[in-house]
């Protein structure tokens, strides 16, 4: 499996800066900022560059907390993954939103809204791993098995959680 992407959740109090993406994957849904690692980049340099490109926030590398990996297998054919990071920002006045950028719309969203059980506007994997990313100090691996666009299995570390497809 190739971990070729990064994702970052920028946290301010009980809000996260999310991007409603204009293009796949997860087009039209709210997600963290990040993207594809370029040749020769480390996960940290990649996420730092992606955050700067997508938000115009040039954050010092010591602000990025590495939280582990999120990987997936889709229809038994495609596999991939991303390195996950959290950044905590204390300044409530920093970065007023919403902001339209080339890749979509950036806006602050309450964590409770993101994790709401019936919220179908966020990337479908986020509700499974976000609580762990925000609240656990250790790095955790999260893996998803997706079949015909539905999550059928979620594995967090050694814990297995089977999701029944209707």
TORVO-236158 format. One line per field, with one value per residue: x, y, z of N, C-alpha, C, O in turn; residue in one letter. Coordinates in Angstrom, 2 decimals. Layout:
% TORVO-236158
neast = (X|...);
nnorth = (Y|...);
nup = (Z|...);
caeast = (X|...);
canorth = (Y|...);
caup = (Z|...);
ceast = (X|...);
cnorth = (Y|...);
cup = (Z|...);
oeast = (X|...);
onorth = (Y|...);
oup = (Z|...);
pakol = (A|...);
END
This chain:
% TORVO-236158
neast = (0.84|0.48|1.29|0.58|-0.38|-1.30|-3.10|-4.57|-5.92|-6.85|-7.15|-9.12|-9.97|-13.03|-13.44|-12.83|-10.86|-12.13|-12.32|-14.52|-14.64|-14.05|-13.54|-13.08|-11.20|-14.09|-15.76|-17.64|-17.96|-17.10|-13.79|-10.52|-7.56|-5.03|-3.10|-1.54|1.65|4.69|7.44|10.30|9.51|8.97|6.44|5.83|6.93|5.37|2.69|2.89|3.43|1.06|-0.92|-0.16|-0.51|-3.28|-4.58|-3.23|-1.92|1.05|2.60|4.68|6.79|6.90|4.35|2.78|1.28|1.93|-0.29|-0.64|-1.67|-4.08|-5.66|-6.86|-8.73|-10.20|-12.84|-11.32|-9.33|-8.02|-5.71|-4.63|-3.37|-3.02|-1.00|-1.67|-2.28|-2.53|-3.10|-2.97|-4.44|-4.44|-5.51|-8.48|-9.25|-7.89|-7.84|-10.51|-13.60|-16.30|-14.04|-13.37|-11.47|-9.28|-9.60|-12.00|-14.28|-13.30|-13.99|-14.70|-15.77|-17.79|-16.65|-18.57|-20.64|-19.38|-19.09|-21.69|-24.15|-25.98|-24.92|-24.27|-22.59|-19.88|-16.68|-16.96|-15.28|-14.25|-15.88|-15.25|-12.50|-11.80|-12.27|-10.33|-7.96|-8.08|-8.04|-6.28|-2.95|-1.04|0.19|-2.00|-3.11|-5.51|-7.74|-9.68|-12.08|-13.63|-16.52|-18.18|-18.59|-19.34|-18.46|-17.32|-15.78|-13.94|-10.87|-9.15|-6.09|-5.61|-8.21|-11.27|-13.97|-16.93|-18.91|-22.19|-23.50|-26.32);
nnorth = (-1.18|2.23|5.11|8.00|10.54|13.48|14.73|17.36|18.67|21.67|23.14|25.26|26.17|24.69|24.23|23.25|23.95|23.43|22.14|22.43|20.52|21.11|19.17|15.60|13.44|12.97|15.10|18.04|17.65|18.24|18.35|17.73|19.73|19.19|16.91|15.38|13.91|15.20|14.16|13.35|14.71|14.82|13.49|15.57|17.93|17.92|18.19|20.65|22.31|21.86|22.88|25.58|26.20|25.73|27.22|29.56|29.91|30.03|27.95|27.15|24.28|23.00|23.19|21.22|18.24|14.90|12.27|9.67|7.14|6.93|4.61|2.87|0.40|-0.11|-1.66|-3.96|-3.42|-0.85|0.72|2.87|5.69|8.11|10.39|11.64|14.76|17.16|20.57|23.00|26.09|29.12|31.68|33.31|35.25|34.72|33.99|34.57|33.24|32.32|31.36|31.53|29.44|28.13|25.33|24.98|25.79|27.23|26.89|27.43|24.85|23.51|20.94|19.24|19.47|18.35|15.70|14.89|12.42|12.14|13.70|14.10|15.56|15.59|14.11|10.62|8.95|10.44|10.68|8.28|8.32|10.86|11.66|10.16|11.21|13.84|13.50|11.53|11.01|9.33|7.88|6.49|3.87|3.83|1.94|1.42|-0.54|-0.43|-0.98|-0.81|1.96|2.12|2.01|-0.92|-2.08|-1.10|-0.59|0.07|0.41|-2.50|-2.99|-4.07|-2.98|-3.71|-2.60|-2.70|-3.07|-1.65);
nup = (0.00|-0.78|0.89|0.01|0.45|2.38|5.23|7.06|10.01|11.11|14.14|16.15|19.14|19.64|16.99|13.56|10.71|7.66|4.29|1.65|-0.97|-4.46|-6.35|-7.08|-4.81|-2.72|-3.56|-3.09|-0.40|3.05|4.26|5.68|5.10|2.63|0.62|-2.24|-1.80|-2.96|-5.05|-3.20|-0.93|2.60|4.82|6.66|5.43|3.16|4.12|5.36|3.15|1.64|3.38|3.40|0.64|0.30|2.27|2.71|5.06|6.65|8.44|11.21|11.34|13.83|14.88|13.82|14.63|14.45|13.78|12.89|10.49|7.83|5.98|3.03|1.23|-1.80|-3.30|-3.59|-5.40|-5.55|-3.45|-0.86|1.04|3.73|5.57|8.74|10.37|13.05|13.82|16.28|16.86|18.59|18.31|18.06|16.25|13.99|10.60|9.14|7.94|5.65|2.96|-0.41|-2.43|-5.02|-4.85|-3.51|-0.86|2.14|5.59|9.07|11.17|13.73|15.88|16.99|15.09|12.86|13.70|14.04|13.94|11.79|9.79|6.54|5.06|5.39|4.63|4.40|5.99|8.07|10.53|11.81|12.54|13.53|16.27|17.64|16.49|17.48|20.25|21.27|22.27|21.19|18.09|15.70|13.62|11.08|9.19|6.28|4.59|1.57|-0.33|-3.32|-2.92|-0.24|3.20|4.53|6.43|9.26|10.75|13.64|14.79|16.49|16.94|15.62|13.68|12.36|9.71|8.74|5.56|4.13);
caeast = (0.00|1.25|0.81|1.07|-1.12|-1.34|-4.31|-4.36|-7.07|-6.42|-8.13|-9.19|-11.00|-13.83|-13.71|-11.79|-10.89|-12.38|-12.43|-15.56|-13.86|-14.67|-13.27|-12.86|-12.21|-15.06|-16.25|-18.86|-17.99|-16.11|-12.66|-9.33|-6.73|-3.91|-3.03|-0.54|3.06|5.52|8.68|11.34|8.96|8.60|5.05|5.75|7.11|4.21|1.49|3.17|3.24|-0.36|-1.66|0.16|-1.14|-4.73|-5.15|-2.36|-1.36|2.41|2.74|5.96|6.70|6.69|2.92|2.14|1.35|1.68|-1.30|-0.70|-2.07|-5.43|-5.49|-8.09|-8.75|-11.48|-13.29|-10.28|-8.43|-7.21|-5.33|-3.88|-3.41|-2.53|-0.41|-2.59|-1.71|-3.39|-2.46|-3.79|-4.25|-5.10|-6.05|-9.85|-9.42|-7.11|-8.45|-11.97|-14.17|-15.82|-13.11|-13.36|-10.15|-9.38|-10.02|-13.31|-14.61|-12.77|-14.82|-14.58|-16.93|-17.74|-16.38|-19.85|-21.34|-18.67|-19.31|-23.12|-24.44|-26.73|-24.28|-23.78|-21.84|-18.44|-16.10|-17.53|-14.34|-13.91|-16.49|-14.63|-11.16|-11.53|-12.20|-9.01|-6.95|-8.16|-7.97|-5.23|-1.60|-0.25|-0.12|-2.89|-3.39|-6.92|-7.86|-11.05|-12.37|-14.79|-17.06|-19.23|-18.81|-19.76|-17.48|-17.80|-14.97|-13.04|-9.94|-8.36|-5.08|-5.99|-9.65|-12.02|-15.36|-17.58|-20.03|-23.11|-23.98|-27.75);
canorth = (0.00|3.46|6.25|9.07|11.78|14.01|15.44|18.15|19.32|22.86|23.27|26.52|25.91|23.51|24.29|22.82|24.58|22.40|22.52|21.79|20.31|21.27|18.04|14.34|12.63|13.60|16.35|18.56|17.31|18.90|17.49|18.46|20.21|18.31|16.47|14.41|14.19|15.31|13.38|13.88|15.35|14.04|13.81|16.88|19.01|17.89|18.76|22.07|22.94|21.79|23.84|26.93|26.37|25.72|28.17|30.72|29.94|29.53|27.53|26.54|22.82|22.49|23.22|20.03|17.03|13.71|11.45|8.32|6.97|6.54|3.90|2.31|-0.54|0.15|-2.71|-4.95|-3.04|0.33|0.93|4.09|6.18|9.46|10.69|12.59|15.77|18.15|21.82|23.79|27.54|29.75|33.00|33.26|36.20|34.27|33.35|34.68|32.43|31.43|31.86|30.76|29.22|27.32|23.96|24.92|26.79|26.98|27.44|26.82|24.03|22.94|19.50|18.55|19.43|17.39|14.35|14.60|11.11|12.25|14.67|13.45|16.56|15.44|12.90|9.55|8.29|11.34|10.38|7.11|8.53|12.22|11.72|9.64|12.19|15.02|13.24|10.58|11.53|8.40|7.69|5.35|3.54|3.60|1.35|1.27|-1.34|0.18|-1.80|-0.09|3.27|2.03|1.49|-2.19|-2.45|-0.08|-1.16|1.08|-0.37|-3.91|-3.07|-4.18|-2.55|-4.05|-1.74|-3.44|-2.34|-1.94);
caup = (0.00|-0.91|1.66|-0.84|0.69|3.74|5.61|8.27|10.62|11.85|15.23|16.88|20.15|19.28|15.55|12.63|9.40|6.67|2.89|0.86|-2.19|-5.78|-7.24|-6.39|-4.14|-1.81|-4.14|-2.47|1.02|3.91|4.58|6.10|3.99|2.37|-0.76|-2.68|-1.51|-4.16|-4.99|-2.33|0.26|3.78|5.15|7.30|4.46|2.26|4.76|5.58|1.84|1.27|4.22|2.89|-0.67|0.35|3.23|2.80|6.40|6.62|9.83|11.58|11.38|15.19|15.21|13.25|15.46|13.66|14.45|12.36|9.10|7.44|4.72|2.50|0.10|-2.47|-4.22|-3.76|-6.49|-5.28|-2.06|-0.66|2.40|4.01|6.87|9.37|11.28|13.72|14.21|17.20|16.75|19.73|17.97|17.53|15.16|12.85|9.45|9.01|6.86|4.59|1.96|-1.67|-3.03|-6.24|-4.57|-2.88|0.16|3.48|6.66|10.39|11.52|15.07|15.93|17.23|13.81|12.01|14.20|14.13|13.34|10.53|8.91|5.33|4.32|5.60|4.06|5.22|6.91|9.17|11.83|12.43|13.09|14.01|17.74|18.03|16.10|18.33|21.68|21.67|22.06|20.40|16.68|15.51|12.22|10.78|7.86|5.79|3.41|0.91|-1.41|-4.04|-2.33|1.17|4.15|5.07|7.59|9.81|11.72|14.36|15.49|16.48|17.14|14.38|13.76|11.09|9.38|7.90|4.38|3.93);
ceast = (0.88|0.58|1.33|0.42|-0.95|-2.70|-4.03|-5.69|-6.54|-7.51|-7.98|-10.32|-11.72|-14.21|-12.52|-11.97|-11.00|-12.52|-13.56|-14.99|-14.68|-14.51|-13.02|-11.45|-13.02|-15.50|-17.56|-18.98|-16.89|-15.05|-11.53|-8.58|-5.54|-3.90|-1.89|0.88|3.83|6.81|9.71|10.82|8.80|7.12|4.90|5.93|5.95|2.99|1.68|2.96|1.76|-1.20|-1.41|-0.53|-2.65|-5.32|-4.41|-1.86|0.02|2.80|4.08|5.79|6.46|5.23|2.19|2.37|1.00|0.77|-1.42|-1.18|-3.53|-5.27|-6.82|-7.78|-10.15|-11.74|-12.20|-9.24|-7.49|-6.94|-4.53|-3.95|-2.85|-1.98|-1.24|-1.88|-2.82|-2.53|-3.44|-3.42|-5.05|-5.85|-7.43|-10.06|-8.70|-8.00|-9.98|-12.46|-15.65|-14.91|-13.18|-11.94|-10.34|-9.96|-11.39|-13.52|-14.04|-13.70|-14.52|-15.87|-16.73|-17.50|-17.68|-20.67|-20.71|-19.01|-20.78|-23.44|-25.11|-26.15|-23.67|-22.95|-20.34|-17.96|-16.46|-16.58|-14.08|-14.58|-15.88|-13.32|-10.94|-11.40|-10.84|-7.91|-6.91|-7.83|-6.89|-3.87|-0.80|-0.72|-0.97|-3.07|-4.88|-6.99|-9.33|-11.08|-13.67|-15.21|-18.25|-19.61|-19.24|-18.63|-18.06|-16.98|-14.08|-12.18|-9.12|-7.34|-5.43|-7.50|-10.37|-13.47|-15.99|-18.81|-20.91|-23.60|-25.44|-28.04);
cnorth = (1.24|4.58|7.48|10.43|12.22|14.65|16.15|18.75|20.45|23.17|24.61|26.37|24.61|23.50|23.76|23.59|23.48|22.99|21.72|21.71|20.43|20.04|16.77|14.27|13.47|14.99|16.75|18.24|18.08|17.90|18.36|18.95|19.28|17.91|15.51|14.86|14.21|14.54|14.10|14.55|14.34|14.32|15.19|18.02|19.07|18.56|20.25|22.85|22.97|22.78|25.26|27.18|26.52|26.79|29.51|30.95|29.28|29.21|26.85|25.04|22.28|22.53|21.95|18.82|15.83|12.76|10.03|8.30|6.60|5.88|3.30|1.30|-0.39|-0.94|-3.72|-4.61|-1.91|0.44|2.21|4.52|7.57|9.52|11.82|13.48|16.63|19.37|22.55|25.26|28.19|31.03|32.90|34.21|35.78|33.59|33.41|33.89|32.75|32.16|30.94|30.67|28.36|25.94|23.85|26.06|26.34|27.62|26.71|26.09|23.47|21.44|18.74|18.45|18.38|15.96|13.98|13.36|11.20|13.28|13.93|14.41|16.50|14.15|11.72|8.86|9.13|10.98|9.17|7.45|9.88|12.31|11.24|10.63|13.37|14.74|12.28|11.17|10.63|8.35|6.43|5.14|3.22|3.03|1.10|0.32|-0.81|-0.72|-1.07|1.22|3.27|1.45|0.19|-2.66|-1.28|-0.76|-0.02|0.33|-1.83|-4.09|-3.12|-3.77|-2.83|-3.17|-2.52|-2.55|-2.68|-2.50);
cup = (0.00|-0.11|0.96|-0.61|2.13|3.97|6.92|8.72|11.49|12.86|15.92|17.88|19.81|17.81|14.77|11.33|8.35|5.28|2.25|-0.55|-3.46|-6.67|-6.42|-5.81|-3.16|-2.29|-3.47|-1.00|1.76|4.30|5.13|4.88|3.84|0.92|-0.99|-2.32|-2.83|-3.95|-4.12|-1.06|1.39|4.03|5.78|6.30|3.49|2.89|5.02|4.27|1.46|2.08|3.71|1.56|-0.58|1.26|3.28|4.24|6.33|8.06|10.05|11.75|12.78|15.63|14.75|14.14|14.59|14.43|13.90|10.92|8.98|6.08|4.29|1.40|-0.50|-3.50|-4.53|-4.82|-6.15|-3.79|-1.97|0.78|2.53|5.42|7.49|10.39|11.87|14.00|15.13|17.07|17.87|19.38|17.32|16.36|13.89|11.82|9.44|7.80|6.72|3.60|0.75|-2.18|-4.28|-5.98|-3.92|-1.91|1.49|4.50|7.96|10.69|12.92|15.00|16.14|15.94|12.89|12.40|14.36|13.32|11.97|9.56|7.72|4.48|4.51|4.94|4.96|6.20|8.16|10.49|12.54|13.13|13.76|15.52|18.23|17.70|17.07|19.79|22.15|21.35|21.13|18.94|16.55|14.01|12.08|9.37|7.52|4.60|2.85|-0.25|-2.02|-3.35|-0.87|2.01|4.71|6.26|7.96|10.85|12.31|15.19|15.38|16.65|15.79|14.61|12.41|10.90|8.41|6.77|4.17|2.55);
oeast = (1.90|-0.56|2.42|0.64|-0.53|-3.37|-3.33|-6.47|-5.86|-8.66|-6.87|-11.50|-11.09|-15.18|-11.37|-13.10|-10.08|-12.80|-13.56|-14.89|-15.81|-15.26|-12.77|-10.57|-12.63|-15.61|-18.46|-20.01|-15.90|-15.35|-11.58|-8.93|-5.09|-4.59|-1.36|1.25|3.63|7.23|9.96|11.61|8.52|6.59|3.95|5.16|5.57|2.34|0.73|2.37|1.26|-2.08|-2.34|-1.09|-3.25|-6.45|-4.93|-1.43|0.13|3.27|4.56|4.77|5.89|4.90|1.10|3.51|-0.10|1.01|-2.24|-1.10|-4.14|-4.81|-7.77|-6.74|-11.16|-10.98|-12.17|-8.37|-6.29|-7.85|-3.84|-4.50|-2.30|-2.42|-1.50|-1.02|-3.88|-1.36|-4.61|-2.25|-6.22|-6.77|-7.55|-10.96|-8.86|-8.80|-10.65|-11.81|-16.22|-15.00|-13.06|-11.26|-11.46|-10.72|-11.91|-13.01|-14.27|-14.16|-14.14|-16.96|-15.65|-18.08|-17.88|-21.34|-21.41|-19.21|-21.09|-23.06|-24.82|-26.83|-22.68|-22.65|-19.59|-18.74|-16.29|-17.05|-13.72|-13.90|-15.99|-13.05|-9.96|-10.49|-10.26|-7.02|-5.84|-7.39|-6.62|-3.66|0.04|-1.84|-0.70|-3.18|-5.44|-6.37|-10.11|-10.21|-14.68|-14.38|-19.22|-20.79|-19.48|-17.94|-19.14|-17.41|-13.53|-12.70|-8.49|-7.69|-5.54|-8.01|-10.09|-14.09|-15.60|-19.64|-20.43|-24.07|-25.79|-29.19);
onorth = (1.30|4.96|7.97|11.36|11.45|15.07|15.62|19.26|20.20|23.43|25.05|26.44|23.55|22.86|23.81|23.86|22.68|24.18|20.49|22.73|19.95|19.87|16.84|14.99|14.59|15.92|15.94|18.54|18.50|16.75|19.59|18.62|18.66|18.50|14.91|16.02|13.36|14.29|15.30|14.92|13.16|15.30|15.91|18.98|20.15|19.38|21.03|23.93|24.00|23.44|26.05|28.26|27.34|27.23|30.48|32.05|28.10|30.07|26.08|24.58|21.20|21.95|21.66|18.43|15.76|12.47|9.26|9.30|6.03|6.51|3.22|1.35|-0.54|-1.12|-4.28|-5.43|-1.99|0.28|2.59|3.83|8.14|8.81|12.83|13.04|16.81|19.25|22.71|25.63|27.85|31.41|32.46|33.98|36.40|32.71|32.41|33.89|33.39|33.37|29.72|31.69|27.92|25.43|22.74|27.17|25.21|28.75|25.54|26.63|23.01|20.75|17.69|17.44|17.63|15.11|12.87|13.25|10.39|13.68|13.22|14.11|17.25|13.22|11.81|8.24|8.58|10.97|9.07|6.94|10.04|12.98|11.85|10.87|13.84|15.64|12.22|11.75|11.12|8.72|5.42|6.09|2.45|3.56|0.64|0.38|-0.74|-1.16|-0.76|1.55|4.35|0.52|0.19|-3.54|-0.58|-1.44|0.75|-0.30|-2.36|-5.20|-2.31|-4.16|-2.23|-3.02|-2.96|-1.44|-3.85|-2.79);
oup = (0.69|-0.38|1.27|-1.38|2.99|3.02|7.79|7.91|12.49|12.49|16.22|17.52|19.70|17.41|15.22|10.91|8.18|5.12|2.29|-1.25|-3.56|-7.63|-5.22|-6.28|-2.82|-1.49|-3.29|-0.39|1.17|4.64|5.03|3.75|4.80|0.09|-0.06|-2.50|-3.69|-2.82|-4.28|-0.20|1.16|3.51|5.47|6.33|3.04|2.25|4.91|4.28|1.01|1.54|3.60|1.35|-1.28|1.04|3.83|4.58|6.00|8.80|9.22|12.26|12.93|16.67|15.23|14.39|14.05|15.60|14.40|10.22|9.89|5.13|5.06|0.74|0.19|-4.45|-5.63|-5.11|-6.42|-2.97|-2.92|1.63|1.59|6.33|6.83|11.15|11.28|14.37|14.78|17.15|18.08|20.11|16.18|15.54|12.84|12.15|9.71|6.75|7.61|3.41|0.88|-2.34|-4.56|-6.80|-3.77|-2.11|1.93|4.32|7.96|10.49|13.27|14.16|15.53|15.72|12.23|11.54|14.79|12.15|11.09|8.62|7.86|3.32|3.89|4.73|6.18|7.15|9.20|11.52|13.76|14.22|14.49|16.01|19.14|18.51|17.43|20.51|23.35|20.29|20.37|18.61|17.21|13.24|12.87|8.45|8.35|3.72|3.54|-1.04|-1.33|-3.21|-0.32|1.60|5.29|7.01|7.11|11.74|11.59|16.19|14.27|16.52|14.92|15.60|11.41|11.80|7.36|7.00|4.05|2.23);
pakol = (X|X|X|X|X|X|X|X|X|X|X|X|X|X|X|X|X|X|X|X|X|X|X|X|X|X|X|X|X|X|X|X|X|X|X|X|X|X|X|X|X|X|X|X|X|X|X|X|X|X|X|X|X|X|X|X|X|X|X|X|X|X|X|X|X|X|X|X|X|X|X|X|X|X|X|X|X|X|X|X|X|X|X|X|X|X|X|X|X|X|X|X|X|X|X|X|X|X|X|X|X|X|X|X|X|X|X|X|X|X|X|X|X|X|X|X|X|X|X|X|X|X|X|X|X|X|X|X|X|X|X|X|X|X|X|X|X|X|X|X|X|X|X|X|X|X|X|X|X|X|X|X|X|X|X|X|X|X|X|X|X|X|X|X|X|X);
END
